[in-house]
Amino acid sequence: MKGLSIKEIEIISSLEFDKNYFFNSDEIEKFSRNKTQRYNIIKNLLKKRRIIKLNKTKYYLIPIKAKSGLWVEHPFIMADEICDSKDYFIGGWSAAHDWRLTDQIPMQIDIFTTRRQGKLKVINTRFVFHRTTKKKIEESIIKNIQKHSFRIQNKRETKKWMKSRE
């Protein structure tokens, strides 16, 4: 644990012991005396690449067992956590691959949401956000992977999407 302070090791150990790999800044509050110290702890952990910022309030902890600093959850779990488990679904080639409609391995995870757009790279996974409607989100279904639920475009809509690509 080169470069980590005793306080940082305590925080990482506590989060990892509780298997709390996805957390927000409030969960670090008990380790700090005030907002400034909490901000500095988060800033230092980001700089040392022990945590990754997923959205405005959520972070991902890179476990201590990841010696080289490269560790990532399944991309669908990451997508669910980035979107706070609401107003999104996974679509595009990622959905087609998950439904076994193609053998092509997707280069990115396409997330359709009402709340954001753009791109985000987390370690070596690229997430691309597209705008969509509430109605299309309601048509998506919920699946589970590693005891974690996520939203994905239904099979019928994914087939339609693939037909439009031909």
JOVENVEN-V101389 format. One line per field, one symbol per residue. ss: DSSP state (@ for helix, = for strand, . for the rest). phi: phi as a letter, one per 30 degrees, with the letter a starting at -180 (. if undefined). burial: b if it has 9 or more other C-alpha atoms within 8 Angstrom, else e. A space follows every 10 residues. Layout:
ss->???
phi->???
burial->???
This chain:
ss->.....@@@@@ @@@@@@@... .===@@@@@@ @...@@@@@@ @@@@@@@... ===....=== =......... ....@@@@@@ @@.....=== =@@@@@@@.. ........== ===....=== ==..====== =..@@@@@@. =====..=== ==..@@@@@@ @@@@@.
phi->.dicdddddd ddddddddhc dcbcdddced cbdadddded ddedddddhc bbdcaebcbc ddddddedic abdeeddddd ddchibhaac bidddddddi cbcddddacc ccbccabjbb cchbcccccb dacddddddd ccbbbhibca cbeddddddd dddddd
burial->eeeeeeebbe bbbebbeeeb bbbbbeebbe ebeeeebbee bbeebbebbb bbbbeeebbb bbbbebeeee eeeebbbbbb bbbebebbbb bbbbbbbeee eeeeeeebbb bbbbeebeee ebeebbbbbb bbeeeebeeb beeeeeeebb bbbbeeebbe bbeeee
